[in-house]
Amino acid sequence: MKTAVQQIMLGKAIKDHDSALRVLKVISETGYDGIELNRFMIHPTSLLVRMLTSLAGMPSGNGGRLDWVSLIEESGLEIISLHSDLNSLEKEFDQHLEEVRQFRTDTIVITGMYRFDYSDINQIEELAGRLNEAGRKLKEKGVSLLYHNHNAELQKVDENICAYDLLIEKTDPEYVNFEFDSYWFTEAGADAEGWMKKLGRRLKMWHINDRGPVTGKKFMTPIVTCDSRELGQGTMDLESLYEAALQSDVSTVVLESHRNWIDDDPVKSLKLSYEWLKKHRKGNL
């Protein structure tokens, strides 16, 4: 199982070519095998997109105008996948193929749907059909398609099943598989390990993060909020999740923490999280 870092962690640390290369080399020197790129972070994006990601605690940074092909070559890191959105993939199919070729990867990941009702069974069935079609076209070109969850997929489409159930059922494993994010399902109160076991061999990549109470004094109440934590620093049963990933023969475990980094430093955070990964190799990473 390979290890990688999600590019969304790095926006705050990337100002120009030199800072980007410095961060990528730190990732490589720490021991990670690769990085997972986001299309909206390797192309110029609108002010609105940058504002929204910043408000979410995950600033996209100034990487949109950098030469990421050269940066990756200089860093020696592998691109394990390219994150995109389904609308863009459908409209810009040839551009996506060119980019996976340039970055020498064979996987595109759909990062969920925006302005979309996950409680509407008709929309979910339509989404499954679109994913199947996109996955079929990509497979013809030697590229795999994965779907990445957040927490919206746990919304019920009827009294018995949720949107994620239906996506698993209605997508064809020959064309569509999954990159499972255990943080977001745990955040929503779901049994992340159970879902990983349900996905089985359709679970191809695993987004890992830890979650726990954020330390700090509260003036009026003893209740503290929960947020992202470095691996091993929170309350998630990562050991059990790791075993489930091994049983599914996951190809890559991808670190993606969201804000709340130690000393407000994402690079320091990813280095600390790697200590947990290194400790739990068991000869498999």
N, C-alpha and C positions, 0 to 999 in steps of 0.2 A: 504494500500500500504506500503510495507516494504522499508527500505532504506539500501543501501550497498555502498561499496567502491570498485572500480576496482583495482586489485593488481598491475597493471602497474604503478600506482602512487607511489608505496612504494619502488621501487627498490633502489632508492638513500638512503633511510633511513634504509635499512636492511643490516647489515654487518655479523651478526651471530645469534645464537638462542636467546640470551638475547635481542638484539636490535629488532629482529622480534617480540618477545612476547611483548615487551614494546609497540611497535607501534600498534599491534593488540588490546591490552588492552585499549590504548587511543581511538581507533576507537569505541570499545564497550562502554567505559565510556562517550564518546561524545554523544552517542545516536543512532548510526547506529546499524541496526539489523545484518548485515552480511558483507561478502566480496565475491567478484567474482574472482576466481582463474584462472590463465593462466597456461596451461600445460608446456610451455617453461620456466616458472619461478619456477616450483616446481620439475623440473628435471635438471640434469646437461646439459648445452647446449654448443654449439661450440663457439669458440672465435668470429667467423664471426657474429653469431646471436647477441652476446653481443655487438659487435661493431656497428652493424646496429641499434639496439634499442637505444644505447647511442647517436649515431649521430642524431637520430630522436628526441632527447630530452627526451627520456623515458628509462633511463638505467634499465636493468633487475636486477641489483644488485647481491648479493652473496647468494640468496635464494635457488639456485638449488640443493644444497647438504643438506638442512635442512629437518627435519622430520615435514612436514606440517600437518600431521594427528594429531600428538601430540600438535603442536602449536595451531591448531584450537580448540582442546579439552580444552586446558589450557585457551584460551582466552574467551571461551564462545560464540564466534561468530558463525553464521550460514553460510554455504556455499550455496549461492543462485544459482550458476551455475559454470560450468567448461568450460572455453574457450579452443578451440582447432582449428585445421585446418582439412579440409575435407580429404586430402590425408592421414593424420595420423589416422583419425577416421576409414577410410576404411581399412587401413593396420593393425591397432592395435585395432580392435573392442573390443576384449575381455579385453584388458588392460584398455580401457576407461570405460567399464562396472565395472571393479574392482575398479577403482578410484572413480566413482560416488558412489559406495557402501561404500567405505572407508570414503568418505567425507559426506555421508548422504544427497546427493543432488539428484535431479531427472531431471536435465536440463543440456544439452550440447549445447554450442553456437559455431557456425562456424564463424570465424572472417574475412571473406572475402577470396579472392583467390589471390595468389601471382604468378607472371610471367603469367598473364592471361589477355586476351584482352576483356574488358567489352563492346567494340563496335562491337564485332562479334556475330551476332544473333545465329549462330550455336553453339558457345561455351556457350552462355547463356542457350540455350535450353538443351544442354548436362548437364550443371551444375544443372539445375532444376531437371532433371531426376536423377542425382546422389544424390541430396539432398532428393528427394522423397524416394529413395531406402534406404538411411541411416536412414531417419526418420521412415520409416516403420519397419526396423529391431530394432531400438531403442524402438519404441512404444511397440513392442512385449515383451520387457524387462522392461516396465514401466518407460521409460525415454523419455523426450521431446527433440526435436531438434529445435533450433532457429537459424536464420541467422542474423548476425550483419553487418550493412553497414558502409562504409566510404563515400568518395565522388565519387569514380570511378563508382559506380552504376548509376550515373546520365548521363553517356555517352550514346549518341543515338545509337540504333541498327538499326534504319531506321529513316526517316524524321518525324515520328509520335510518336514513343515511345522510352523510354530509357531502359537500362538494368534492372533497378529496377521494372519498369512496368511489364516487361516480367517475372521476378522472381516471382512477386506476382501472375501473371496470371497462370504460368506453374507449380507452386508448389501446392501440395495438402494440404489444411489446416488441414487435419486429421493427417498429418505427419510432416509438416514444418510450423513454424510460425516465428515471427520476434522480435528481440531486436533492437529497433530503436535508432540510435545516431543522435540527433537533431543538435549537434555541426557541424558535418561534412557536412550535407546537407545545413545548414545555411552558412557555410564557402564557399560552392560552389554556393551560390546565390539562392538556392531553397526555397520554401515555406514549412518549416519543419512542421508547424501546419497542413497544407493541407495534407501532406503525412501521418501524424499520423491519421488524420481522415479517409483517404483512407484505411489505414490498419485496422481500426476498432478493432474488437475483436481478430484479428490476431496479434495485438501489445501486446506482453506479458510482455516485460521488456523495460525500457526506460533509455538510457544513457544520463545523464544530464551534462551540462557544460555551462559556459557563455563565451562570446567572445567580445572583444572590442579592441580599440586602446591601444597600449602599450606606457605608458608615457616615456618620455625621450627626451633629446635635440638632434636635428638634425642639423648638421653643414651646409649642402647645401640646404636642402629642408624642408618645414614645414610638409611634409607628413610622418606619422608614420605608422608602420605596425600593423596588428591586430593579436592577439594571444589569447590563453586561459586566462580566468579570473575566479576568485572566483564567486560563484553564487550571483547574485545581483550587481556585480561590473562591469558588461559589458553592452552591448546594446541589447542582445537577449530578446525577449518578453517571458520570462520564465513563467509568469503567464498564458498566453494563452496556452502555451505548456502543462503546468501542468493540466489545465482544460481538454485539449484533452486527456491526459493520464488517467484522472479520468473517462472520458466518455468511454474509451476503456477498463476500468476495469483492468489496468495494475497491475501486481502483485508486481513489485519491481522497484524502481527508483535507478539507479546506478550512483554514482558520478565518473566521469573519466576526470580529468583535465590533460593537457599536458604541462609540464614545466611552465615557467613564474609564479611560485608560489610566494606568498607573502614571502618576505625575503628569497627566494629560499628554502623554507621549505615546503615539501608536507604535512607534518603532521599538521603544523600550517594552511595550506591552507584548508585541509579537515575539520578542526574544524570551520574555518570561514564560509565555504560553508554550514555547517550544520545549522548555524544560520538562513540562508534563508529557508532551508527545515523545520526547526522547526516553523518558522513564518508562513509558508504557509500550515501547517498541515490541518487546517479546519476540524479536527476530522477524517481525512481519512488516515493519515500516522500511 
